[in-house]
Amino acid sequence: MFAVIKTGGKQYRVAANDEFEIERLPGVAGDQVSFAEVLMVGSTIGAPFVAGATVVGEIVEQTRGKKVISFKKRRRQNSKRTRGHRQDLTLIRISEILTDGKAPSERTAASNDAPAAQAATAQTPAETATDAGTGDVAAAKKPRAAKKKADGETA
C-alpha cells in the first residue's frame, strides 16, 4: 500500500520501508515522526486530507543538501555577485501507513522511545552542580588565581 503525504510544502508518494530526504524536521536520529497530512492512501483520496490516516516514520539522520551557487553578473558594469546555499535536510524511513485512527505498532514505538528516554535522563556537569545545592553554576567553578603586580607598583 502507498500513501501521499504533505510536508515542508511538498508532496511525497511513500510506501513502507521507503527512505527519502525531506525539509529539515526537529529531532535526532532514531526519533519517531508522524505525518498527519495524508492526501491519499491507496485508492482513497482525501478532501483535502484522509480522515484518521497517519504515516509513521523514523529519522535516520540529519544531513545537508548539495551546494547551490547563485551567480549574477551585469555585463560592462563591473558588477557581479556570488551567493551560495546548502539546504538542511532530514533522511526519513517510513515505518507504517496507518488508517482508521490506529496507533503505531509496539515495535516501532518501543524502539524509538529508548533513545529519547536515555537523552532525557542525561545531565551535564553544570546541571549536576546546580542540583547539588550550590544554586549557582559559577560557584562550582575553580577560583581564579590572583594577578601578580609589576615590580614598581605598591599595594
C-alpha positions as CSV (number, residue, x, y, z in Angstrom):
1,M,0.0,0.0,0.0
2,F,1.2,3.5,-0.7
3,A,0.3,7.0,0.6
4,V,0.8,10.6,-0.5
5,I,1.9,12.9,2.4
6,K,2.5,16.6,2.6
7,T,5.4,18.0,4.5
8,G,7.7,21.0,4.0
9,G,5.4,22.5,1.3
10,K,5.9,19.4,-0.9
11,Q,4.1,16.2,-1.6
12,Y,5.7,12.7,-1.4
13,R,4.5,9.3,-2.6
14,V,5.6,6.9,0.1
15,A,5.4,3.2,0.9
16,A,6.6,1.1,3.9
17,N,10.4,1.0,4.3
18,D,11.0,3.8,1.8
19,E,13.9,6.2,2.6
20,F,13.9,9.7,1.3
21,E,15.0,13.3,2.1
22,I,12.6,16.0,3.2
23,E,12.9,19.5,4.5
24,R,14.5,19.6,8.0
25,L,12.4,18.3,10.9
26,P,13.4,18.8,14.5
27,G,14.8,15.7,16.2
28,V,17.8,13.4,16.3
29,A,18.5,10.0,14.6
30,G,16.2,7.3,15.9
31,D,13.3,9.7,16.8
32,Q,9.8,8.7,15.6
33,V,7.9,11.2,13.5
34,S,4.2,11.1,12.4
35,F,2.7,12.8,9.4
36,A,-0.9,13.6,9.8
37,E,-1.4,15.5,6.5
38,V,-2.1,12.4,4.4
39,L,-3.6,13.4,1.0
40,M,-4.2,9.8,-0.3
41,V,-4.0,6.2,0.9
42,G,-4.2,3.5,-1.7
43,S,-7.2,4.4,-3.8
44,T,-8.8,6.7,-1.1
45,I,-8.4,10.4,-1.9
46,G,-8.8,12.9,0.9
47,A,-10.7,16.2,0.7
48,P,-8.1,17.7,1.5
49,F,-6.8,15.0,3.9
50,V,-7.8,11.4,4.5
51,A,-9.6,11.2,7.9
52,G,-7.9,9.0,10.5
53,A,-4.9,8.3,8.3
54,T,-1.3,8.9,9.6
55,V,2.1,7.9,8.3
56,V,4.7,6.9,10.9
57,G,8.4,7.2,10.1
58,E,11.8,7.2,11.8
59,I,14.6,9.8,11.4
60,V,17.6,8.1,10.0
61,E,19.9,11.2,10.0
62,Q,20.1,14.9,9.8
63,T,22.0,16.0,6.7
64,R,22.6,18.8,4.2
65,G,21.9,19.0,0.5
66,K,24.2,19.8,-2.4
67,K,25.7,23.3,-2.5
68,V,23.8,25.6,-4.9
69,I,25.7,28.6,-6.3
70,S,23.8,31.7,-7.4
71,F,26.0,34.0,-9.6
72,K,24.8,37.2,-11.1
73,K,26.7,39.4,-13.5
74,R,25.9,42.7,-15.2
75,R,27.9,43.0,-18.3
76,R,30.1,46.0,-18.9
77,Q,29.1,47.4,-15.4
78,N,32.0,45.8,-13.4
79,S,29.3,44.2,-11.2
80,K,29.0,40.7,-10.1
81,R,27.6,38.8,-7.0
82,T,28.1,35.2,-5.9
83,R,25.9,33.6,-3.2
84,G,25.8,30.0,-2.0
85,H,23.3,27.9,-0.2
86,R,23.1,24.4,1.3
87,Q,19.6,23.2,2.4
88,D,19.2,21.4,5.7
89,L,17.5,18.0,5.1
90,T,16.3,15.1,7.1
91,L,16.6,11.5,5.9
92,I,13.4,9.6,6.8
93,R,12.5,5.9,6.7
94,I,8.8,5.1,6.6
95,S,7.7,2.5,9.2
96,E,4.0,2.2,8.8
97,I,1.0,3.6,7.0
98,L,-2.0,3.7,9.4
99,T,-5.6,4.1,8.6
100,D,-8.9,4.4,10.6
101,G,-7.1,6.2,13.5
102,K,-4.9,3.2,14.5
103,A,-1.9,3.7,16.8
104,P,1.7,2.8,15.8
105,S,2.7,-0.8,16.5
106,E,4.6,-1.7,19.6
107,R,7.9,-2.5,17.9
108,T,8.2,0.9,16.3
109,A,7.1,2.8,19.4
110,A,9.4,0.8,21.7
111,S,12.5,1.1,19.5
112,N,12.1,4.8,19.2
113,D,11.3,5.6,22.8
114,A,14.5,4.2,24.2
115,P,17.0,6.8,22.9
116,A,14.7,9.6,23.9
117,A,14.4,8.3,27.5
118,Q,18.2,8.0,27.7
119,A,18.7,11.5,26.5
120,A,16.2,12.9,28.9
121,T,17.9,11.4,32.0
122,A,21.5,12.5,31.0
123,Q,22.7,15.6,32.8
124,T,25.6,17.9,32.1
125,P,28.2,18.7,34.8
126,A,26.7,22.2,35.2
127,E,23.2,20.7,35.9
128,T,24.7,18.3,38.4
129,A,26.4,21.2,40.3
130,T,23.2,23.2,40.3
131,D,21.3,20.2,41.6
132,A,23.8,19.5,44.3
133,G,22.5,22.6,46.2
134,T,25.1,25.2,45.3
135,G,22.4,27.1,43.4
136,D,24.9,28.7,41.1
137,V,26.9,27.3,38.3
138,A,29.7,29.8,38.8
139,A,30.2,28.6,42.4
140,A,31.1,25.1,41.0
141,K,34.0,26.5,39.0
142,K,37.5,26.6,40.3
143,P,38.6,30.0,41.7
144,R,40.9,32.2,39.6
145,A,44.5,32.9,40.7
146,A,45.3,36.4,41.9
147,K,47.0,38.7,39.4
148,K,50.7,39.4,40.1
149,K,51.8,43.1,40.4
150,A,54.6,44.7,38.4
151,D,57.9,45.4,40.2
152,G,57.4,49.2,40.5
153,E,53.9,49.1,41.9
154,T,52.9,49.0,45.6
155,A,49.7,47.9,47.1
